[in-house]
Amino acid sequence: MTQPVVPQPAAPAGKDNTTLFGVLGIVFALCCAPIGVIFGVLSHIQANKNGKPATLAIVAYVIAALNLIAGIIINVNR
């Protein structure tokens, strides 16, 4: 007589910082674009690792790019 197969409990999931990094990326993209891009990249990596959409990372990229472009335009026109 064989023993019934007992399923093993799932391993605990790692900490998911996708949203945290995404929000930090957006906030920093508004005031300091390079740091915003860094947090956007971290959010994008976490999103890919955890199978989540990278929407916040993309928003951080766009805001950082617009901030950089605006800064260049403002400095050129001085």
N, C-alpha and C positions, 0 to 999 in steps of 0.2 A: 504494500500500500504506500503510495507516494504522498508526500506532504503538499498541501495546497501552496501555490505561489503567493507570497505576501509582497505587495508592491512596496518599494522603498520610498521613504518620504523625499520629496524634491529638495534639492540643495537650496539654501537661502539665496535669493537674488542679491547681486551686488548693489551698492548704493547708486541710484540713478540721479545724476546731477544735470540732466538735460535742461530742465526748466530753469534751474538756478543759474546755470551758465548762460542760457539764452537771455534771461532777464538782465543779468549783469552785463552781457554784451550790448544790449540795447541801451542801458543806462550809460555805460562808459562810451558808447559810440556817439552819444549826444555831446559829451564834454571832452573826451580824449579818444579820438578815432582809433589809433593803433591798439590801445588796450581793449577797445570794443571789438576789434577784429580778432584779437587773441581769444577773448571769451566766446566769440562767435564760432571760432574754429573748435574750441573745446566742446561747445554745445553740439556742433555738427558731428564730432567724433562720438560723443555719448549717444546721440540720436541714432547714428548708424549701428553702434554696438548693441543698443537695446531695441532696435526695430521700431523706433518712433519717427514721426515726421520731423524734419529739421526746419520747421517754419520760423521759430524764434532766431535760429542762427542766420537764416537768410535775411530776416528783418534787420538783424544787427549788421550784417554786411552792407545792406542798402543804406541804412542810416549813416554808417561810418563813411561810405563812399560819398554820399551827399554832403556830409560834414567836411570831408577833405576838399571836395570840389568848391564848396562855398568859401572855405578858408583860402583857397588859392585865388579865387575871384576877388575876394575882399582885399587880399594882400597885393594883388597886381594893380588894382584900381586906386591904391593909396598914393 
